[in-house]
Amino acid sequence: MQIQQKQTTTEFLNTFVPYCTHALTLQMCLPTLNASDERMDRLYERATRTTRQFVRRFAYEAFGNGITRKPNLYHPLIITAIEGTLNTYDKNRTLHAHIALGNVLTPQSKIKTEAQLRQTIKDEWLKTRDGINNIDIQLMHSNGWITYITKEMQNGNMECVDWQNCHIPYAALSL
């Protein structure tokens, strides 16, 4: 059952790869060393809230009020996974967000250049409660990123995809 669910999830997310331009890793100050299940649940909830805060701020910087007026047109494409919940044995590990990002460097967006995009990502991530200055931004060239960000599913974490913080602006993708 879990194998089928992972395959179905990965296939679904891979349909959006042609629209994704950037792969982000955003680290948080949420260490997982020796975390009990109860503590890990609280850490995961904080990670989700932190990521939600980033997504809202970043989307507003890119599209202004369009994100509330026409979210299926004026919003970044964002596929999010929270990673690190399975690692409670390494003192250097923290929860972090992996994001596949698209629909940003478009004529409708206020972000016009690669440099502006990178700076906006950094600025908005550092304004969140738990975001730290450990940010990796890469150009996305294939579906390998989706496979990578869903890798915890292989080990039984079927909730690694943070559906609350995914946004697929269908109207924008059909242009």
C-alpha positions as a printed Julia matrix, in Angstrom:
175×3 Matrix{Float64}:
  0.0    0.0     0.0
  2.73   2.53    0.93
  4.73   1.69   -2.2
  1.67   2.41   -4.34
  0.99   5.65   -2.45
  4.58   6.85   -2.91
  4.49   6.01   -6.6
  1.15   7.77   -7.09
  2.33  10.85   -5.15
  5.62  11.04   -7.04
  3.89  10.62  -10.41
  1.38  13.37   -9.54
  4.1   15.79   -8.43
  6.25  14.99  -11.46
  3.49  16.31  -13.75
  4.42  19.8   -12.52
  8.18  19.47  -13.06
  8.07  21.21  -16.49
  6.76  24.32  -14.71
  9.35  24.29  -11.89
 12.46  26.4   -12.31
 14.19  26.31   -8.91
 14.97  23.78   -6.18
 15.22  25.23   -2.66
 16.48  23.82    0.61
 15.58  26.03    3.56
 17.05  25.04    6.93
 15.34  25.7    10.25
 16.62  25.99   13.81
 14.6   22.93   14.85
 17.06  20.22   16.01
 15.74  16.66   16.1
 18.36  14.97   18.33
 16.69  12.53   20.75
 13.23  13.93   19.99
 10.38  11.79   21.29
  7.41  11.15   19.0
  5.44  13.83   20.84
  8.25  16.38   20.55
  8.74  15.5    16.87
  5.05  16.17   16.24
  5.43  19.63   17.79
  8.6   20.3    15.8
  6.9   19.22   12.59
  3.98  21.55   13.3
  6.42  24.45   13.86
  8.21  23.57   10.63
  4.91  23.61    8.77
  3.96  26.99   10.28
  7.38  28.43    9.45
  7.11  27.21    5.88
  3.57  28.59    5.6
  4.83  31.95    6.82
  7.55  31.91    4.14
  5.16  30.86    1.36
  2.72  33.67    2.19
  5.42  36.34    2.44
  7.21  35.19   -0.69
  4.0   34.94   -2.73
  3.01  38.46   -1.66
  6.41  39.83   -2.68
  6.03  38.18   -6.08
  2.39  38.96   -6.87
  1.07  41.42   -4.27
 -2.67  41.26   -3.63
 -3.11  39.03   -6.67
 -2.43  36.06   -4.42
 -5.77  36.62   -2.69
 -7.78  37.98   -5.64
 -6.74  35.34   -8.22
 -4.59  32.69   -6.47
 -4.9   30.24   -9.37
 -3.25  32.77  -11.64
 -1.09  35.04   -9.49
  0.82  32.75   -7.17
  4.12  30.9    -7.32
  4.0   27.17   -8.03
  5.22  25.62   -4.78
  5.69  21.93   -3.98
  6.92  21.49   -0.42
  8.35  18.61    1.61
  9.48  18.79    5.23
 12.45  16.54    5.88
 14.25  15.4     8.98
 11.53  13.8    11.1
 13.11  10.36   10.81
 16.52  11.45   12.1
 16.72  11.73   15.88
 20.24  10.34   16.24
 22.43  13.01   14.63
 23.2   16.15   16.66
 23.77  18.18   13.49
 20.36  17.48   11.92
 17.44  19.86   11.87
 14.09  19.94   10.16
 14.2   21.67    6.8
 11.96  22.41    3.85
 12.59  21.31    0.3
 10.67  23.29   -2.28
 10.2   22.95   -6.03
  9.42  26.48   -7.21
  7.97  27.84  -10.43
  5.76  30.57  -11.92
  7.89  33.34  -10.46
 10.03  34.93  -13.17
  6.96  35.7   -15.28
  5.61  38.96  -16.75
  2.94  39.06  -14.01
  5.47  38.77  -11.18
  7.1   41.73   -9.47
 10.28  39.65   -9.25
 12.03  40.15  -12.6
 15.58  38.82  -12.29
 17.37  35.8   -10.9
 19.24  38.06   -8.45
 15.94  39.57   -7.18
 14.49  36.07   -6.81
 17.42  34.82   -4.75
 17.42  37.9    -2.53
 13.65  37.74   -1.98
 13.84  34.07   -1.02
 16.61  34.82    1.48
 14.92  37.91    2.91
 11.52  36.28    3.36
 12.95  33.05    4.81
 14.97  34.97    7.4
 11.83  36.86    8.48
 10.19  33.62    9.59
 10.24  32.36   13.16
 12.57  29.42   12.61
 14.32  30.13    9.31
 18.1   30.36    9.45
 20.71  31.62    7.01
 21.38  28.19    5.54
 19.62  28.41    2.19
 20.42  26.54   -0.99
 18.89  27.64   -4.3
 19.56  25.66   -7.46
 18.14  25.72  -10.95
 15.85  22.74  -11.49
 16.49  20.78  -14.67
 14.73  17.44  -14.2
 12.32  15.43  -12.07
 15.21  14.24   -9.89
 14.34  16.94   -7.33
 10.83  15.55   -6.79
 12.3   12.08   -6.27
 14.8   13.54   -3.81
 12.28  15.53   -1.75
  9.98  12.51   -1.43
 12.77  10.12   -0.38
 11.54   9.89    3.22
  8.49   8.08    1.84
 10.84   5.17    1.1
 11.42   4.89    4.86
  7.78   5.12    5.85
  7.23   8.86    6.32
  4.21   9.21    4.06
  3.57  12.73    5.39
  6.84  14.25    4.2
  5.02  16.12    1.42
  3.61  19.2     3.15
  0.34  19.5     1.25
 -0.71  22.53    3.32
  2.19  24.45    1.84
  1.86  23.31   -1.75
  0.24  25.65   -4.23
 -0.43  24.86   -7.86
 -1.74  27.88   -9.78
 -3.57  25.93  -12.49
 -4.69  28.98  -14.47
 -1.13  30.27  -14.72
  0.18  26.89  -15.86
 -2.3   26.73  -18.72
 -1.07  30.01  -20.29
